[in-house]
Amino acid sequence: MADSYLKNLDQQKYEIKHDEATMKTTITDVKTIKLTDIGLLEEALQKAYKNRYTASTNANDRSSRSHSVFLVYINGLNTRTGERVNGKLVLVDLAGSERLNHSQATGARLRETQAINKSLSALADVITALFDKKSHIPYRNSKLTYLLQYSLGGNSKTLMFVNASPLAAHFSETLNSLRFAAKVNQTTMGTIKRN
């Protein structure tokens, strides 16, 4: 069942397109829903959560086998002044990194773990390049970082939460996560400007 689900996902090709003039990102073949109240937003988040693929590994019996990205476009109107404002909120739940010798993943789980770790490594490379104020930021090294390009290096604010395990068995993963979070915390993305 899981392997057929993954094959169906692999057959769907989504293309990420950036418009540099407007700093807007579009993704082909995704469904956009108009949300007019908080109840619809919660319903959409629950539906997305239910569609997220999880599987058991030796490291975690309910391991997320993919990243989850939820984009919320916000349009506001001041009825007194007629002023309009637009914004975007990007909620990202990253799949956790797992060391292969700890997860003992094989077959489909192994390929998923390698893909997750590769995209997390690409994210770390982007954060490091931003931290070091490099002239080239390697956003194109993964779909995740390419999708988040304007959220990480554009006219944006970024907030990151790290879930850390208190278990000694997960010490290495927790330490790596905290080191990554410390680097993110020290990274200056630039000054936000009002558009």
C-alpha positions as CSV (number, residue, x, y, z in Angstrom):
1,M,0.0,0.0,0.0
2,A,2.7,2.5,1.0
3,D,4.8,1.8,-2.0
4,S,1.9,2.3,-4.4
5,Y,1.1,5.6,-2.6
6,L,4.7,6.7,-3.1
7,K,4.7,5.7,-6.8
8,N,1.5,7.8,-7.3
9,L,3.2,10.8,-5.6
10,D,6.4,10.3,-7.7
11,Q,4.3,10.4,-10.9
12,Q,2.9,13.9,-10.0
13,K,5.3,16.5,-11.3
14,Y,5.0,19.9,-9.6
15,E,6.9,22.8,-11.1
16,I,7.9,25.7,-8.9
17,K,8.0,29.1,-10.6
18,H,9.3,32.4,-9.3
19,D,8.4,35.8,-10.6
20,E,11.3,38.0,-9.6
21,A,9.5,41.2,-10.4
22,T,6.6,40.6,-7.9
23,M,8.6,38.1,-5.7
24,K,5.7,35.7,-6.0
25,T,6.0,31.9,-6.2
26,T,3.5,29.6,-7.9
27,I,3.4,25.8,-8.0
28,T,1.7,24.0,-10.9
29,D,-1.1,21.5,-10.4
30,V,-1.8,22.4,-6.7
31,K,-5.3,23.2,-5.4
32,T,-5.9,26.7,-4.0
33,I,-8.8,27.1,-1.6
34,K,-10.4,30.4,-0.5
35,L,-10.5,30.6,3.2
36,T,-13.0,33.1,4.7
37,D,-12.9,32.1,8.4
38,I,-10.7,30.4,10.9
39,G,-12.8,27.2,10.8
40,L,-12.1,26.7,7.1
41,L,-8.4,27.2,7.8
42,E,-8.4,24.6,10.6
43,E,-10.3,22.2,8.3
44,A,-7.8,22.7,5.5
45,L,-4.9,22.1,7.9
46,Q,-6.5,18.9,9.3
47,K,-7.1,17.6,5.8
48,A,-3.4,18.3,4.8
49,Y,-2.3,16.6,8.0
50,K,-4.3,13.5,7.3
51,N,-2.8,13.3,3.8
52,R,0.7,13.5,5.1
53,Y,2.6,10.2,4.7
54,T,4.1,8.6,7.8
55,A,5.7,5.2,8.3
56,S,7.5,3.2,11.0
57,T,11.3,3.1,11.3
58,N,13.5,1.9,14.1
59,A,14.0,5.5,15.1
60,N,10.3,6.5,15.2
61,D,7.1,4.4,14.8
62,R,5.3,7.4,13.2
63,S,8.0,9.0,11.2
64,S,7.1,11.7,8.8
65,R,8.3,10.6,5.4
66,S,7.9,14.0,3.8
67,H,8.0,17.7,4.5
68,S,4.7,19.6,4.7
69,V,4.4,23.1,3.3
70,F,1.2,25.1,3.8
71,L,1.0,28.5,2.0
72,V,-1.5,31.0,3.2
73,Y,-2.0,34.2,1.1
74,I,-3.5,37.0,3.1
75,N,-5.3,39.9,1.5
76,G,-6.5,42.7,3.7
77,L,-8.6,45.9,3.1
78,N,-8.9,48.9,5.3
79,T,-12.5,49.9,4.7
80,R,-11.9,53.4,6.1
81,T,-8.9,54.3,3.9
82,G,-9.3,51.9,1.1
83,E,-5.7,50.7,1.5
84,R,-5.0,47.1,0.5
85,V,-2.3,44.9,1.9
86,N,-1.1,41.5,0.8
87,G,1.1,39.0,2.5
88,K,2.1,35.3,2.6
89,L,2.4,33.0,5.6
90,V,4.5,29.9,4.9
91,L,4.1,27.1,7.5
92,V,6.7,24.3,7.0
93,D,6.8,21.1,9.1
94,L,10.1,19.5,8.2
95,A,10.5,15.7,8.3
96,G,13.2,14.9,10.8
97,S,16.6,13.8,9.9
98,E,17.4,10.2,10.7
99,R,20.8,8.6,10.8
100,L,20.7,5.4,8.6
101,N,22.6,3.3,11.2
102,H,20.0,4.3,13.8
103,S,16.8,4.0,11.7
104,Q,18.0,0.8,10.0
105,A,15.9,1.8,7.0
106,T,15.8,-0.4,4.0
107,G,13.9,-0.4,0.6
108,A,11.4,2.5,0.3
109,R,12.2,3.8,3.8
110,L,15.9,4.0,2.9
111,R,15.1,6.0,-0.2
112,E,12.8,8.3,1.7
113,T,15.4,8.8,4.5
114,Q,18.1,9.6,1.9
115,A,15.8,12.2,0.2
116,I,14.8,13.8,3.5
117,N,18.4,14.0,4.7
118,K,19.5,15.4,1.3
119,S,16.9,18.2,1.4
120,L,17.7,19.0,5.0
121,S,21.3,19.2,4.1
122,A,20.5,21.6,1.2
123,L,18.5,23.7,3.7
124,A,21.5,23.8,6.0
125,D,23.7,24.9,3.0
126,V,21.4,27.8,2.3
127,I,21.3,28.9,5.9
128,T,25.1,28.6,6.1
129,A,25.5,30.7,2.9
130,L,23.1,33.3,4.3
131,F,25.0,33.3,7.6
132,D,28.3,33.8,5.8
133,K,26.8,36.4,3.5
134,K,27.9,34.6,0.4
135,S,27.1,36.1,-3.0
136,H,25.6,32.8,-4.3
137,I,22.9,31.2,-2.2
138,P,22.3,27.6,-3.4
139,Y,18.5,27.7,-3.4
140,R,18.2,25.4,-6.5
141,N,19.9,22.5,-4.8
142,S,16.5,21.1,-3.6
143,K,12.9,21.6,-4.3
144,L,12.4,22.6,-0.6
145,T,14.9,25.4,-0.6
146,Y,13.9,26.6,-4.1
147,L,10.2,26.8,-2.9
148,L,11.3,28.7,0.2
149,Q,13.7,31.0,-1.6
150,Y,11.7,34.2,-1.0
151,S,10.8,33.2,2.5
152,L,14.4,32.6,3.5
153,G,16.3,35.3,1.6
154,G,13.6,37.7,0.4
155,N,11.8,40.5,2.1
156,S,10.6,38.2,4.9
157,K,10.8,37.3,8.5
158,T,11.6,33.7,9.4
159,L,10.8,31.9,12.7
160,M,12.0,28.3,13.4
161,F,10.9,25.9,16.2
162,V,13.0,22.8,16.9
163,N,11.5,19.7,18.5
164,A,14.1,18.0,20.6
165,S,13.8,14.6,22.1
166,P,14.7,14.1,25.8
167,L,15.7,10.5,25.2
168,A,19.4,9.5,25.4
169,A,18.9,7.3,22.3
170,H,18.2,10.4,20.2
171,F,21.1,12.4,21.6
172,S,23.0,12.7,18.3
173,E,19.9,13.9,16.3
174,T,18.9,16.3,19.1
175,L,22.4,17.8,19.2
176,N,22.5,18.2,15.4
177,S,19.1,19.9,15.5
178,L,20.1,22.3,18.3
179,R,23.4,23.2,16.4
180,F,21.4,23.9,13.3
181,A,18.9,26.0,15.3
182,A,21.8,28.0,16.8
183,K,23.1,28.7,13.3
184,V,19.7,29.8,12.1
185,N,19.3,32.0,15.2
186,Q,22.6,33.8,14.3
187,T,21.7,34.3,10.7
188,T,20.6,37.8,9.6
189,M,18.4,37.7,6.5
190,G,18.4,41.5,6.0
191,T,16.1,44.4,6.8
192,I,12.4,44.0,6.1
193,K,11.0,46.7,3.8
194,R,7.3,47.6,3.3
195,N,6.1,47.0,-0.3
